[in-house]
Amino acid sequence: MGQRSAIEWTDATWNPVTGCTRISAGCDNCYAATLASRLLKDIYLARAPEVDSDITRRDPFAVRLWPERLHDPLRWRDARHIFVNSMSDLFHRDVPSPFVRQIFEVMLQAPWHTYQVLTKRPSRARRFVEQNHDLFENGFVPAHVWIGTSVENQAVVHRIRQLRQVPATVRFLSCEPLIGPLTFDPVGLDWVIVGGESGIRRRLMDSEWVRAIRDLCQRAGVPFFFKQWGGRTPKAGGRELDGIEWNEMPGRAELSRKGA
């Protein structure tokens, strides 16, 4: 059940897995959990959870597998940027490694797309790639599959170090929702996304936090994408920073050369 996406930095979403659990402060107002509990509740509860219990059966955001969606990218002939598991985390502990492998096999079979895999669990991503090195030429995830991690404040900046350890050609960072000041070394990163929080319980984002990250990226020559200030709705806060819409994205040709 893939679909065109309104997310500014991607074209489509692909969800062969749904569901997750909160792991840090950035999860407190998770949009995916809200969707699962409201608009998608009946659809998700009709599917048995991967880890079956009285609690998970009643939880629409428990991890669920959707193998019938596995081959969707093979049917999409026009090249797309595809956000993988926008309603989950591919490297959640409840997602079986054989199923993660099947998802990667599809991504490798359809290299005309660019896949954006975003996780809050980069340490498991590293272990998966190392344990399945036979999937990847030279043991590295190829340039059309981007591996990223979410970092919402300084408390979880260690995820960037863990991301750098993933044997991947392209690594990116999502600082959304940015809920505190953040400083880091952009070396080894190919793209940085920043955005404020949406929803009625949103936490405000300080403009100086955004400028600091933008300046880090500029000095390092890393593309910087400013998604939103945040607001009651995703589009409410606007996208301009200092009068400019910063929507830089890595070029596929450049990244392909990097992986050559």
SVG drawing of the C-alpha trace seen along z (x, -y; Angstrom):
<svg xmlns="http://www.w3.org/2000/svg" viewBox="-12 -37 46 52">
<polyline fill="none" stroke="black" stroke-width="0.4" points="0.0,0.0 2.5,-2.6 1.3,-6.1 2.5,-9.5 3.6,-11.5 3.1,-15.1 6.4,-15.0 8.6,-17.6 11.8,-15.5 10.3,-12.4 8.0,-11.3 6.3,-8.2 6.0,-6.1 6.3,-2.3 5.2,-0.5 5.9,3.3 6.1,2.8 3.9,0.7 4.1,-0.1 6.8,-1.1 7.5,-1.9 8.7,-5.1 12.4,-5.3 13.2,-9.0 11.7,-12.4 11.3,-13.0 8.6,-10.2 6.3,-11.9 4.0,-13.3 4.6,-10.8 2.5,-11.5 2.6,-7.8 1.2,-6.7 -1.5,-9.2 -2.5,-8.1 -2.5,-4.5 -4.7,-5.2 -7.2,-7.2 -7.6,-7.0 -5.8,-3.6 -7.0,-1.9 -9.4,0.6 -7.0,1.5 -4.1,2.2 -6.1,4.1 -7.4,6.5 -3.8,7.7 -2.2,9.9 0.8,8.2 4.3,9.7 4.6,10.2 1.3,11.5 -0.2,10.7 -3.3,9.3 -1.7,5.9 -0.3,5.9 -3.6,7.2 -5.3,4.1 -2.6,1.7 -2.9,0.5 0.7,-0.7 2.2,2.6 4.6,3.9 2.9,5.6 4.2,7.1 2.6,6.6 4.3,9.0 1.8,8.3 3.3,4.8 6.9,6.1 7.0,5.9 5.3,2.5 8.5,0.7 9.0,3.3 5.6,2.2 6.5,-1.5 8.3,-2.1 8.9,-5.8 11.9,-6.6 10.9,-7.9 12.4,-8.9 10.8,-6.4 10.5,-6.8 10.8,-3.3 8.5,-2.6 7.1,-6.0 4.8,-4.3 7.4,-2.3 11.2,-1.8 12.7,0.9 15.2,1.7 12.8,2.1 13.6,5.1 10.3,6.8 10.9,6.8 12.5,10.2 15.8,10.0 14.7,12.3 11.9,9.8 14.3,6.9 16.5,8.8 13.5,9.3 12.9,5.6 16.5,4.9 16.4,7.6 13.5,5.6 15.4,2.4 18.4,4.0 16.1,5.4 14.6,2.0 17.7,-0.3 16.0,-3.0 14.4,-4.3 16.1,-6.1 15.2,-4.6 15.3,-6.7 15.6,-4.4 15.2,-6.4 15.8,-4.8 16.2,-5.7 18.1,-2.4 21.3,-2.8 23.2,-0.3 20.9,2.5 21.2,1.1 25.0,1.6 24.6,5.1 22.2,6.1 24.5,4.9 27.5,6.6 25.6,9.9 24.2,9.7 27.3,8.5 26.7,11.0 23.7,8.9 25.9,5.9 28.8,5.5 32.0,4.9 29.8,5.2 28.4,1.6 24.8,0.6 24.7,-1.0 24.2,-4.6 20.5,-4.3 19.7,-3.2 20.2,-6.0 20.5,-5.1 19.5,-7.9 18.9,-8.4 16.7,-10.8 18.4,-13.1 16.0,-15.5 18.4,-17.0 21.8,-16.6 20.7,-13.8 20.6,-11.4 23.5,-12.8 25.3,-9.4 23.1,-8.1 25.2,-10.1 28.3,-8.2 26.4,-4.9 25.2,-6.0 28.8,-6.6 29.5,-3.0 26.9,-1.7 28.6,-0.3 26.5,-2.6 27.5,-4.7 25.0,-7.5 24.1,-8.5 21.6,-11.3 20.3,-12.9 16.8,-14.0 16.6,-16.6 12.8,-16.6 11.2,-17.4 14.1,-19.5 13.3,-20.1 16.6,-21.4 19.9,-22.8 22.1,-20.4 25.8,-20.5 27.6,-17.8 30.3,-17.1 28.8,-16.7 31.7,-14.8 30.5,-11.5 27.0,-12.8 25.5,-13.4 22.3,-15.3 20.7,-17.0 17.0,-17.6 15.7,-20.0 12.0,-20.6 9.8,-21.7 7.1,-19.7 3.5,-19.6 0.2,-19.0 -1.7,-20.5 0.9,-19.5 3.9,-20.7 7.0,-21.9 8.4,-25.2 11.7,-25.3 14.2,-28.1 15.4,-29.8 19.0,-29.8 18.9,-26.0 18.1,-25.9 20.7,-28.5 23.4,-26.7 22.8,-23.4 22.5,-25.2 25.9,-26.9 27.5,-23.6 26.3,-22.1 27.4,-25.1 30.9,-25.0 31.1,-21.2 29.5,-21.4 26.6,-19.1 23.2,-19.8 20.7,-21.3 16.9,-20.8 14.7,-23.0 11.3,-21.3 9.1,-23.4 8.9,-25.6 6.1,-23.4 2.6,-24.3 -0.9,-22.9 -0.7,-21.4 2.5,-20.3 2.2,-23.3 1.3,-25.9 4.7,-27.2 6.2,-27.9 9.6,-26.9 11.6,-30.0 14.8,-30.6 16.2,-34.1 14.0,-34.7 15.2,-31.6 13.6,-28.2 16.5,-25.8 15.6,-22.7 18.9,-21.3 19.0,-17.6 21.9,-15.4 22.3,-14.8 21.8,-11.2 24.6,-11.4 27.0,-12.8 26.1,-10.1 26.3,-7.4 29.9,-8.5 30.6,-8.4 29.6,-4.7 31.5,-3.8"/>
</svg>
